[in-house]
Structure formats: structure tokens, C-alpha cells
Amino acid sequence: MLIHGLQKLLNFQTLALTFPDPIGLGSAFALILIIFAEFFCSILLIVGLFSRLATIPLIIGMSVAAFFAYAGQAFMARELPLIYICIYISLLILGPGNISLDNFISKKLSKIS
């Protein structure tokens, strides 16, 4: 069963004991990091605030999922994290776009100076 950011945040106590720890950080700490990436960085990405910075934890989280957590499994199990990695890398390179808070703040700051 695949559980995403909000469900992980709401069920932290039960998941902290059993969450996979593929790179040896400890289950609770690995869960904290993935909640930060999947929930908080995703919200930043949705509203377009610190977009390029927010994609970095998401890329790292999906890379750990694709290359460590699902290592040795069929490509089908790793396909979705790999697709997300491609999307996040595209957002990292191209930026948030015209209708983002990053763009709005950038325009306001350029008018001030």
C-alpha cells in the first residue's frame, strides 16, 4: 500500500516504528525527512514559493525510493518515482512559471530597486 505525505504526517506515531530505512538514518528520521519533502515541499511547489529549492528534497526523496527502497524490484514498481524525478528536474531547470509567488515577489522586488 502506497501512503503519501499527509497520511504519513497524520499516522506518524504508527509509521515511525515500521517505516523503511533504506539508507541507514533510522526509521523515525527517514520518515521525518520524507514527510518534509512530500508534504511541506509539495505545498511550496504548488503555490510557487521557493520552487527551485523545494524540488531538491523531492528529487532526493524520489531517488531514494526508486534506487534504494525499490531496488531489485521490477521496473513497474520504480516507474512512478522515476517519472516524478523527471518532472522535478524539469521544474528545477525551468523554474516555477509566470503564475507563481516566486515570480510575483521577483516583480515586486524589481520595482522597488
Secondary structure as UniProt FT lines:
FT   HELIX           5..10
FT   HELIX           12..18
FT   TURN            22..23
FT   HELIX           27..35
FT   HELIX           36..41
FT   HELIX           42..47
FT   HELIX           51..64
FT   HELIX           65..69
FT   TURN            70..72
FT   HELIX           75..94
FT   HELIX           101..112
//
